[in-house]
Structures are given as C-alpha cells and as structure tokens.
Amino acid sequence: MKYRYTSFFPPDRTLKFIKKSIVSIEVFGPKDSKNFDALVDSGADCSLFNIQVAEVLGIDLSKARPARFTGISGQIDGYRLEKIKIKVDGLNESVEIPVCFIESPTVSLLLGQEGFFDQYRIRFEKDHDTFEITPAKK
C-alpha cells in the first residue's frame, strides 16, 4: 500500500516544510484498541511507543523487561514487551511486534527495524512524495 508523506512546519521556523513517513496504526490493548499516527523510522533499531500509549490502552508494564536506549538526545530508560498487536491502516492483517515504551516528550510512536521491518517491505520514494508498506514474503 502506498502512502503520502505528511508535511510539517518545523517549530523553529528556520527550515522549509519537513516531510515525514507517518502512517495510521491501530494498537491493541487487553480490552480495547485505539488509532494512532506512527513514524516509520528506518533509523530506529526497535519500535518505541510513548508510555502514555500503554496507559491509554491499559497495557500492564509491570512484567515488562527494563531496557535502556541510546539516541540522538542521549540515553533513556524504558520497558520492553515482546508482543504488541498492531494493524497498519490499509493493510488486511494485524501483526505482533516487540515494542519498547518510553517516557519522552519528543517520541510518540516510532515503528523501527526489529519486528516491523522484519514483517514488512518498506520502500521510501521521497522523490515521488510516497512510501510503500507491503507484507514481506515469508
């Protein structure tokens, strides 16, 4: 399925519009599911969700494995769960991916390499203002 890049005006207003590979996903909790916008991020080793997503969906992090991440803004602690069910808008099947939940004012939902890129073929075509997500052949 092809998606269009989403344009954002940077808060510092020093640059032109920034285009990001944002896709709507449904995230499933124990009793409910909610739709969120997520950044498809080839630079992220694993998928990172803000801890508020777990709170909204009633996902229990008490048995999650503690994890530490290093990124552009330094190190941050989080909680890793091996199986969080998601469904990408426009695709038929849901999948389970490992997700690390972090408390960060700058991260909402990032779909990263481990799990997500393993199950989907991702093709970025910024010159055509589109990116494509298709299930990987197994």
mmCIF file of the C-alpha atoms, coordinates in Angstrom:
data_MODEL
# 
_entry.id   MODEL 
# 
loop_
_atom_site.group_PDB 
_atom_site.id 
_atom_site.type_symbol 
_atom_site.label_atom_id 
_atom_site.label_alt_id 
_atom_site.label_comp_id 
_atom_site.label_asym_id 
_atom_site.label_entity_id 
_atom_site.label_seq_id 
_atom_site.pdbx_PDB_ins_code 
_atom_site.Cartn_x 
_atom_site.Cartn_y 
_atom_site.Cartn_z 
_atom_site.occupancy 
_atom_site.B_iso_or_equiv 
_atom_site.pdbx_formal_charge 
_atom_site.auth_seq_id 
_atom_site.auth_comp_id 
_atom_site.auth_asym_id 
_atom_site.auth_atom_id 
_atom_site.pdbx_PDB_model_num 
ATOM 1   C CA . MET A 1 1   ? 0.000  0.000   0.000  1.00 0.00 ? 1   MET A CA 1 
ATOM 2   C CA . LYS A 1 2   ? 1.315  3.435   -0.903 1.00 0.00 ? 2   LYS A CA 1 
ATOM 3   C CA . TYR A 1 3   ? 1.120  6.355   1.498  1.00 0.00 ? 3   TYR A CA 1 
ATOM 4   C CA . ARG A 1 4   ? 1.880  10.032  1.040  1.00 0.00 ? 4   ARG A CA 1 
ATOM 5   C CA . TYR A 1 5   ? 4.456  11.793  3.159  1.00 0.00 ? 5   TYR A CA 1 
ATOM 6   C CA . THR A 1 6   ? 2.997  14.150  5.766  1.00 0.00 ? 6   THR A CA 1 
ATOM 7   C CA . SER A 1 7   ? 4.290  17.734  5.742  1.00 0.00 ? 7   SER A CA 1 
ATOM 8   C CA . PHE A 1 8   ? 5.170  19.559  8.950  1.00 0.00 ? 8   PHE A CA 1 
ATOM 9   C CA . PHE A 1 9   ? 6.346  23.085  9.504  1.00 0.00 ? 9   PHE A CA 1 
ATOM 10  C CA . PRO A 1 10  ? 9.305  22.926  11.918 1.00 0.00 ? 10  PRO A CA 1 
ATOM 11  C CA . PRO A 1 11  ? 8.731  24.707  15.239 1.00 0.00 ? 11  PRO A CA 1 
ATOM 12  C CA . ASP A 1 12  ? 11.897 26.786  14.951 1.00 0.00 ? 12  ASP A CA 1 
ATOM 13  C CA . ARG A 1 13  ? 10.756 28.062  11.533 1.00 0.00 ? 13  ARG A CA 1 
ATOM 14  C CA . THR A 1 14  ? 14.321 28.037  10.188 1.00 0.00 ? 14  THR A CA 1 
ATOM 15  C CA . LEU A 1 15  ? 13.625 25.332  7.628  1.00 0.00 ? 15  LEU A CA 1 
ATOM 16  C CA . LYS A 1 16  ? 11.036 24.714  4.980  1.00 0.00 ? 16  LYS A CA 1 
ATOM 17  C CA . PHE A 1 17  ? 8.357  22.083  5.439  1.00 0.00 ? 17  PHE A CA 1 
ATOM 18  C CA . ILE A 1 18  ? 9.621  18.723  6.658  1.00 0.00 ? 18  ILE A CA 1 
ATOM 19  C CA . LYS A 1 19  ? 8.059  15.596  5.147  1.00 0.00 ? 19  LYS A CA 1 
ATOM 20  C CA . LYS A 1 20  ? 7.731  12.524  7.345  1.00 0.00 ? 20  LYS A CA 1 
ATOM 21  C CA . SER A 1 21  ? 6.658  8.938   6.708  1.00 0.00 ? 21  SER A CA 1 
ATOM 22  C CA . ILE A 1 22  ? 3.630  8.887   9.001  1.00 0.00 ? 22  ILE A CA 1 
ATOM 23  C CA . VAL A 1 23  ? 1.095  6.053   8.895  1.00 0.00 ? 23  VAL A CA 1 
ATOM 24  C CA . SER A 1 24  ? -2.031 5.450   10.947 1.00 0.00 ? 24  SER A CA 1 
ATOM 25  C CA . ILE A 1 25  ? -1.942 2.257   13.006 1.00 0.00 ? 25  ILE A CA 1 
ATOM 26  C CA . GLU A 1 26  ? -4.351 0.554   15.339 1.00 0.00 ? 26  GLU A CA 1 
ATOM 27  C CA . VAL A 1 27  ? -2.722 -0.568  18.591 1.00 0.00 ? 27  VAL A CA 1 
ATOM 28  C CA . PHE A 1 28  ? -4.459 -3.293  20.570 1.00 0.00 ? 28  PHE A CA 1 
ATOM 29  C CA . GLY A 1 29  ? -4.576 -3.382  24.359 1.00 0.00 ? 29  GLY A CA 1 
ATOM 30  C CA . PRO A 1 30  ? -6.026 -6.069  26.629 1.00 0.00 ? 30  PRO A CA 1 
ATOM 31  C CA . LYS A 1 31  ? -9.614 -4.857  26.240 1.00 0.00 ? 31  LYS A CA 1 
ATOM 32  C CA . ASP A 1 32  ? -9.596 -2.090  23.648 1.00 0.00 ? 32  ASP A CA 1 
ATOM 33  C CA . SER A 1 33  ? -7.764 -0.684  20.662 1.00 0.00 ? 33  SER A CA 1 
ATOM 34  C CA . LYS A 1 34  ? -7.023 2.866   19.554 1.00 0.00 ? 34  LYS A CA 1 
ATOM 35  C CA . ASN A 1 35  ? -5.728 4.508   16.381 1.00 0.00 ? 35  ASN A CA 1 
ATOM 36  C CA . PHE A 1 36  ? -2.504 6.496   16.459 1.00 0.00 ? 36  PHE A CA 1 
ATOM 37  C CA . ASP A 1 37  ? -0.205 8.104   13.929 1.00 0.00 ? 37  ASP A CA 1 
ATOM 38  C CA . ALA A 1 38  ? 3.239  6.485   13.852 1.00 0.00 ? 38  ALA A CA 1 
ATOM 39  C CA . LEU A 1 39  ? 6.502  7.439   12.173 1.00 0.00 ? 39  LEU A CA 1 
ATOM 40  C CA . VAL A 1 40  ? 8.031  4.684   10.027 1.00 0.00 ? 40  VAL A CA 1 
ATOM 41  C CA . ASP A 1 41  ? 11.640 5.130   11.150 1.00 0.00 ? 41  ASP A CA 1 
ATOM 42  C CA . SER A 1 42  ? 14.389 3.161   9.425  1.00 0.00 ? 42  SER A CA 1 
ATOM 43  C CA . GLY A 1 43  ? 16.889 4.665   11.874 1.00 0.00 ? 43  GLY A CA 1 
ATOM 44  C CA . ALA A 1 44  ? 15.193 3.187   14.943 1.00 0.00 ? 44  ALA A CA 1 
ATOM 45  C CA . ASP A 1 45  ? 16.521 -0.217  15.993 1.00 0.00 ? 45  ASP A CA 1 
ATOM 46  C CA . CYS A 1 46  ? 13.230 -1.133  17.646 1.00 0.00 ? 46  CYS A CA 1 
ATOM 47  C CA . SER A 1 47  ? 9.721  0.290   17.823 1.00 0.00 ? 47  SER A CA 1 
ATOM 48  C CA . LEU A 1 48  ? 9.291  2.927   20.509 1.00 0.00 ? 48  LEU A CA 1 
ATOM 49  C CA . PHE A 1 49  ? 5.922  3.997   21.873 1.00 0.00 ? 49  PHE A CA 1 
ATOM 50  C CA . ASN A 1 50  ? 5.345  6.728   24.405 1.00 0.00 ? 50  ASN A CA 1 
ATOM 51  C CA . ILE A 1 51  ? 4.422  5.288   27.785 1.00 0.00 ? 51  ILE A CA 1 
ATOM 52  C CA . GLN A 1 52  ? 1.097  7.146   27.588 1.00 0.00 ? 52  GLN A CA 1 
ATOM 53  C CA . VAL A 1 53  ? 0.007  4.685   24.867 1.00 0.00 ? 53  VAL A CA 1 
ATOM 54  C CA . ALA A 1 54  ? 0.309  1.861   27.404 1.00 0.00 ? 54  ALA A CA 1 
ATOM 55  C CA . GLU A 1 55  ? -1.650 3.893   29.951 1.00 0.00 ? 55  GLU A CA 1 
ATOM 56  C CA . VAL A 1 56  ? -4.466 4.720   27.499 1.00 0.00 ? 56  VAL A CA 1 
ATOM 57  C CA . LEU A 1 57  ? -4.823 1.086   26.399 1.00 0.00 ? 57  LEU A CA 1 
ATOM 58  C CA . GLY A 1 58  ? -4.400 -0.497  29.834 1.00 0.00 ? 58  GLY A CA 1 
ATOM 59  C CA . ILE A 1 59  ? -1.208 -2.325  28.873 1.00 0.00 ? 59  ILE A CA 1 
ATOM 60  C CA . ASP A 1 60  ? 0.445  -3.646  32.036 1.00 0.00 ? 60  ASP A CA 1 
ATOM 61  C CA . LEU A 1 61  ? 4.160  -2.824  32.058 1.00 0.00 ? 61  LEU A CA 1 
ATOM 62  C CA . SER A 1 62  ? 4.841  -4.402  35.483 1.00 0.00 ? 62  SER A CA 1 
ATOM 63  C CA . LYS A 1 63  ? 6.163  -7.571  33.805 1.00 0.00 ? 63  LYS A CA 1 
ATOM 64  C CA . ALA A 1 64  ? 7.976  -5.738  31.007 1.00 0.00 ? 64  ALA A CA 1 
ATOM 65  C CA . ARG A 1 65  ? 11.731 -6.085  30.738 1.00 0.00 ? 65  ARG A CA 1 
ATOM 66  C CA . PRO A 1 66  ? 13.667 -2.919  31.635 1.00 0.00 ? 66  PRO A CA 1 
ATOM 67  C CA . ALA A 1 67  ? 15.650 -1.554  28.698 1.00 0.00 ? 67  ALA A CA 1 
ATOM 68  C CA . ARG A 1 68  ? 17.979 1.361   28.009 1.00 0.00 ? 68  ARG A CA 1 
ATOM 69  C CA . PHE A 1 69  ? 18.161 3.165   24.685 1.00 0.00 ? 69  PHE A CA 1 
ATOM 70  C CA . THR A 1 70  ? 20.710 5.494   23.214 1.00 0.00 ? 70  THR A CA 1 
ATOM 71  C CA . GLY A 1 71  ? 19.627 8.006   20.617 1.00 0.00 ? 71  GLY A CA 1 
ATOM 72  C CA . ILE A 1 72  ? 20.326 11.451  19.341 1.00 0.00 ? 72  ILE A CA 1 
ATOM 73  C CA . SER A 1 73  ? 19.231 13.016  22.635 1.00 0.00 ? 73  SER A CA 1 
ATOM 74  C CA . GLY A 1 74  ? 21.219 10.657  24.885 1.00 0.00 ? 74  GLY A CA 1 
ATOM 75  C CA . GLN A 1 75  ? 20.119 7.670   26.941 1.00 0.00 ? 75  GLN A CA 1 
ATOM 76  C CA . ILE A 1 76  ? 16.609 6.912   28.136 1.00 0.00 ? 76  ILE A CA 1 
ATOM 77  C CA . ASP A 1 77  ? 15.171 4.040   30.150 1.00 0.00 ? 77  ASP A CA 1 
ATOM 78  C CA . GLY A 1 78  ? 12.102 2.138   29.049 1.00 0.00 ? 78  GLY A CA 1 
ATOM 79  C CA . TYR A 1 79  ? 10.111 -1.073  29.246 1.00 0.00 ? 79  TYR A CA 1 
ATOM 80  C CA . ARG A 1 80  ? 10.121 -3.777  26.591 1.00 0.00 ? 80  ARG A CA 1 
ATOM 81  C CA . LEU A 1 81  ? 7.229  -6.070  25.734 1.00 0.00 ? 81  LEU A CA 1 
ATOM 82  C CA . GLU A 1 82  ? 7.782  -8.772  23.121 1.00 0.00 ? 82  GLU A CA 1 
ATOM 83  C CA . LYS A 1 83  ? 4.294  -8.854  21.608 1.00 0.00 ? 83  LYS A CA 1 
ATOM 84  C CA . ILE A 1 84  ? 2.131  -5.832  20.959 1.00 0.00 ? 84  ILE A CA 1 
ATOM 85  C CA . LYS A 1 85  ? -0.526 -6.302  18.314 1.00 0.00 ? 85  LYS A CA 1 
ATOM 86  C CA . ILE A 1 86  ? -0.828 -3.566  15.683 1.00 0.00 ? 86  ILE A CA 1 
ATOM 87  C CA . LYS A 1 87  ? -2.603 -3.138  12.372 1.00 0.00 ? 87  LYS A CA 1 
ATOM 88  C CA . VAL A 1 88  ? -1.402 -0.709  9.719  1.00 0.00 ? 88  VAL A CA 1 
ATOM 89  C CA . ASP A 1 89  ? -4.164 1.313   8.060  1.00 0.00 ? 89  ASP A CA 1 
ATOM 90  C CA . GLY A 1 90  ? -4.870 -0.041  4.589  1.00 0.00 ? 90  GLY A CA 1 
ATOM 91  C CA . LEU A 1 91  ? -3.362 -3.478  5.206  1.00 0.00 ? 91  LEU A CA 1 
ATOM 92  C CA . ASN A 1 92  ? -5.501 -6.536  5.877  1.00 0.00 ? 92  ASN A CA 1 
ATOM 93  C CA . GLU A 1 93  ? -3.692 -8.363  8.647  1.00 0.00 ? 93  GLU A CA 1 
ATOM 94  C CA . SER A 1 94  ? -2.562 -7.381  12.104 1.00 0.00 ? 94  SER A CA 1 
ATOM 95  C CA . VAL A 1 95  ? 0.923  -8.344  13.334 1.00 0.00 ? 95  VAL A CA 1 
ATOM 96  C CA . GLU A 1 96  ? 2.673  -8.628  16.668 1.00 0.00 ? 96  GLU A CA 1 
ATOM 97  C CA . ILE A 1 97  ? 5.890  -6.693  17.173 1.00 0.00 ? 97  ILE A CA 1 
ATOM 98  C CA . PRO A 1 98  ? 8.217  -6.061  20.105 1.00 0.00 ? 98  PRO A CA 1 
ATOM 99  C CA . VAL A 1 99  ? 7.712  -2.552  21.495 1.00 0.00 ? 99  VAL A CA 1 
ATOM 100 C CA . CYS A 1 100 ? 9.686  -0.517  23.977 1.00 0.00 ? 100 CYS A CA 1 
ATOM 101 C CA . PHE A 1 101 ? 7.662  2.005   25.964 1.00 0.00 ? 101 PHE A CA 1 
ATOM 102 C CA . ILE A 1 102 ? 9.479  5.173   26.987 1.00 0.00 ? 102 ILE A CA 1 
ATOM 103 C CA . GLU A 1 103 ? 8.608  8.398   28.728 1.00 0.00 ? 103 GLU A CA 1 
ATOM 104 C CA . SER A 1 104 ? 9.689  11.159  26.378 1.00 0.00 ? 104 SER A CA 1 
ATOM 105 C CA . PRO A 1 105 ? 8.206  14.494  25.305 1.00 0.00 ? 105 PRO A CA 1 
ATOM 106 C CA . THR A 1 106 ? 9.641  14.010  21.802 1.00 0.00 ? 106 THR A CA 1 
ATOM 107 C CA . VAL A 1 107 ? 8.584  10.425  20.994 1.00 0.00 ? 107 VAL A CA 1 
ATOM 108 C CA . SER A 1 108 ? 5.011  9.419   20.290 1.00 0.00 ? 108 SER A CA 1 
ATOM 109 C CA . LEU A 1 109 ? 5.137  6.212   18.196 1.00 0.00 ? 109 LEU A CA 1 
ATOM 110 C CA . LEU A 1 110 ? 8.093  5.046   16.083 1.00 0.00 ? 110 LEU A CA 1 
ATOM 111 C CA . LEU A 1 111 ? 7.951  1.873   14.015 1.00 0.00 ? 111 LEU A CA 1 
ATOM 112 C CA . GLY A 1 112 ? 11.517 0.567   13.901 1.00 0.00 ? 112 GLY A CA 1 
ATOM 113 C CA . GLN A 1 113 ? 13.648 -2.157  12.378 1.00 0.00 ? 113 GLN A CA 1 
ATOM 114 C CA . GLU A 1 114 ? 13.136 -5.082  14.773 1.00 0.00 ? 114 GLU A CA 1 
ATOM 115 C CA . GLY A 1 115 ? 9.766  -6.695  14.248 1.00 0.00 ? 115 GLY A CA 1 
ATOM 116 C CA . PHE A 1 116 ? 8.153  -4.125  11.981 1.00 0.00 ? 116 PHE A CA 1 
ATOM 117 C CA . PHE A 1 117 ? 10.730 -4.024  9.171  1.00 0.00 ? 117 PHE A CA 1 
ATOM 118 C CA . ASP A 1 118 ? 11.083 -7.801  9.557  1.00 0.00 ? 118 ASP A CA 1 
ATOM 119 C CA . GLN A 1 119 ? 7.427  -8.324  8.656  1.00 0.00 ? 119 GLN A CA 1 
ATOM 120 C CA . TYR A 1 120 ? 7.001  -5.634  6.015  1.00 0.00 ? 120 TYR A CA 1 
ATOM 121 C CA . ARG A 1 121 ? 8.812  -4.482  2.935  1.00 0.00 ? 121 ARG A CA 1 
ATOM 122 C CA . ILE A 1 122 ? 9.289  -0.725  3.250  1.00 0.00 ? 122 ILE A CA 1 
ATOM 123 C CA . ARG A 1 123 ? 10.140 1.414   0.240  1.00 0.00 ? 123 ARG A CA 1 
ATOM 124 C CA . PHE A 1 124 ? 10.758 5.118   0.663  1.00 0.00 ? 124 PHE A CA 1 
ATOM 125 C CA . GLU A 1 125 ? 10.222 7.168   -2.520 1.00 0.00 ? 125 GLU A CA 1 
ATOM 126 C CA . LYS A 1 126 ? 10.612 10.711  -1.265 1.00 0.00 ? 126 LYS A CA 1 
ATOM 127 C CA . ASP A 1 127 ? 11.206 11.970  -4.804 1.00 0.00 ? 127 ASP A CA 1 
ATOM 128 C CA . HIS A 1 128 ? 7.634  10.810  -5.568 1.00 0.00 ? 128 HIS A CA 1 
ATOM 129 C CA . ASP A 1 129 ? 6.301  12.054  -2.205 1.00 0.00 ? 129 ASP A CA 1 
ATOM 130 C CA . THR A 1 130 ? 5.265  8.477   -1.291 1.00 0.00 ? 130 THR A CA 1 
ATOM 131 C CA . PHE A 1 131 ? 6.397  5.491   0.733  1.00 0.00 ? 131 PHE A CA 1 
ATOM 132 C CA . GLU A 1 132 ? 5.127  1.957   0.445  1.00 0.00 ? 132 GLU A CA 1 
ATOM 133 C CA . ILE A 1 133 ? 4.440  -0.761  3.022  1.00 0.00 ? 133 ILE A CA 1 
ATOM 134 C CA . THR A 1 134 ? 3.697  -4.305  1.855  1.00 0.00 ? 134 THR A CA 1 
ATOM 135 C CA . PRO A 1 135 ? 3.726  -7.589  3.782  1.00 0.00 ? 135 PRO A CA 1 
ATOM 136 C CA . ALA A 1 136 ? 7.064  -9.397  3.428  1.00 0.00 ? 136 ALA A CA 1 
ATOM 137 C CA . LYS A 1 137 ? 7.043  -12.748 1.675  1.00 0.00 ? 137 LYS A CA 1 
ATOM 138 C CA . LYS A 1 138 ? 7.774  -15.487 4.186  1.00 0.00 ? 138 LYS A CA 1 
# 
